[in-house]
């Protein structure tokens, strides 16, 4: 009964829009009505997209995703092709739609690959999308049989928020405009990357090979979560990234710690000491010179940061934190370099624990780079500092002669992918047009972040194309991206469709 | 052919011993000849014993071992019973043999349980004993079909060295003496513990309940490896032990480190900092007051330590170490407290690695305690220091209110089992008798270590019985005890049988 009423209500809304004519109903109202009438179809399509495993270390998996997305866009009249840097590397999906009369071309970037999924504690398999009621209950719900879909429900799956949600929102926005007979105001190029979560190791080459193909007058990056206040936020760049794994070496075989604990060096202690020599508990990066290259924060950026709503108190409560590290305001920390210690491991624990000295210890790090820094310089500073601290740096597992010759050995493996930060002006005409469009759609002044704390394969396009870029995020901030139980709140998908429809329909400068 | 020759040679040796009479052949020669004639039977029995899973966290497993060992001793004329602290806890096997005319009673201690076996890299399943050629080749060898058994071959299995080898050696020594018609010189009590590798959490109670049953005039502890020089070594005590697990807390859910790495505390960094605050890379324990209770090293102990052969240079090469921590001489470090960091873990790595902030970090520690220290005092000092460093100590996973109220929370779980150090005089009559007996057997002055760097459930008997104790080790030092690929060198088993036979046959004081 409720199901019927809901569908009738949606149909009535659509009928009203139709009856009153396109002139009378705003594009936003038309898009909203279409979405209300097609929510289950949109979700069916989204679930199909999310059901495809997309960890880019398995290239055949991402190739299947690429072919599928290509098919979705072909059906909608786009001219498409798959771009690759080299055979066997993850493809990017490129799609183009020329709009008669349009003078500007906007390149929309997103990525269709996702983070690894082996984390423990998923409430449902990561590639078997699971609709759940609002947090904190998150109970399974049969959305196909439901009369209405609560916007606070969440769809749990890898990439729901990061970043297939952006792809689904844009495609649905396009469908909504088409149904309403609204012509896009710009030529559209879509570039959907397939290895962003691996650090985009081949993306710079892919872009270089296809620079004219993908070139636009404006780049819109559809990635990342919205502001923690729940308000729509845009940003004008991303931090860079570079990471590494450090492995230290103890005895060749595990040793009984009663007999050897007072004499044999402990790789568990060594890796802990290496971590604390690089990063302080209070957030400071302890590598000499690491802050020297960072560009000063401009007055405009400072003003934008100061204008962001206060979310820190709420975040601490939501995250169960009795303190924060770094500056009190979350986004202020994005203006500088951050060193995160992704993992540290040495020795066995749990049922395999033993009173033994382990043979190795390792830790994994990633730097988020501020404008002015380069991965190369950060590598240099890091290794010079470790050398100064007495570490002998190797690139492979050391042989016996090397072990005997050097008291402290660390193997450093830099991640394949890295990027510098990108920062686009907040006050350029294209950037202003995006801000105006989104503000119109959402009904309040969109929040502006100078650049995101996160990094993006987008950097490789921005740096080569030198066009202005704006980041447009639609995912709920608590989407658990990069972790177990990634999810997208339904209301965020609906709002995202409207935001994208607004951009496609009325972006002009 | 060679098989026949070998058997013939052994039979000839035995025949010669028999022909020349007990007076003419030394007990050592008689034992040696019997062993040579029965090597394959001894190994068949040992393999059967090692094939029984014996990790004491699975009580039914250790109960099966206990019943089996009890059967072996019953068959040999011992009066036996199983002792337990409480129903459902691992039993100790007690066995007694009164010898007419004997005035002294010696209690032989060993343990039949083993360390956990889940470590990666076993060359054969830990409970499927595998005979291998000498190191470093360690190729599988069909010992049952071999003509002769090379004493440098090794039998790989959990507990081969630690500590079922001691049990097998004593039983075979008993059989050898019986075959030769040599009567033990002392009343024999055997006490075989079943939870030593779990820290003997119930053993003190078990001993207290059965103190008169297990009491002897001398305790001989058959556990631990021999000296690294390959020479027979005895010790007169053990260090104590107490351990704990520390768990620190970050955000309630994993967070994207681009967005939150500059603001949310990192449990990976926190646990590394906790480790480095407790233990220095150079081996020092950094807890204020931790060295204050340690008894000074006596002149006799200093002399015994100085008399130990130099093994350090060879050990560094064998272990692939470019340095050592603590004092240059290995055994000098046993005279003080050691803190080993068994393991440290936070965040995902490998295929599940993510650019994320982990929710928790943990590390696992064990202290080896010198004479004068108590676990209780060490707990107190450790916790007082952590508190001074700003840690709020909890005993369970903290709830939200606790997390919000305290910036740095650590959960401390002290291990169930702990013990103080034991040290028995090196110059008492019983201790001297043991040294003399073993020196006679091996043909050189036995090495004397004031106490072992390791710990033992034996501490609970020593402390209650207040009898002199001597530790007699037979396992090769490189037996990988507590680690993957534990093994016993065959020659060590053969020598161990002679050592035990000597002790049983001619121990008098």
Interface residues (C-beta under 8 A of the other chain):
Chain A: X57 X115 X116 X117 X118 X119 X224 X225 X239 X241 X243 X245 X249 X250 X251 X252 X253 X254 X255 X256 X257 X258 X259 X260 X261 X262 X263 X264 X265 X266 X268 X269 X270 X271 X272 X273 X275 X276 X279 X280 X281 X283 X312 X316 X317 X318 X319 X320 X321 X322 X323 X324 X325 X326 X327 X330 X333 X334 X336 X338 X339 X340 X341 X342 X343 X344 X345 X346 X347 X348 X349 X351 X352 X353 X354 X355 X356 X357 X358 X361 X362 X363 X364 X366 X368 X400 X403 X404 X405 X406 X407 X408 X409 X452 X453 X454 X455 X477 X478 X480 X481 X482 X483 X484 X485
Chain B: X57 X115 X116 X117 X118 X119 X224 X225 X239 X241 X243 X245 X249 X250 X251 X252 X253 X254 X255 X256 X257 X258 X259 X260 X261 X262 X263 X264 X265 X266 X268 X269 X270 X271 X272 X273 X275 X276 X279 X280 X281 X283 X312 X316 X317 X318 X319 X320 X321 X322 X323 X324 X325 X326 X327 X330 X333 X334 X336 X338 X339 X340 X341 X342 X343 X344 X345 X346 X347 X348 X349 X351 X352 X353 X354 X355 X356 X357 X358 X361 X362 X363 X364 X366 X368 X400 X403 X404 X405 X406 X407 X408 X409 X452 X453 X454 X455 X477 X478 X480 X481 X482 X483 X484 X485
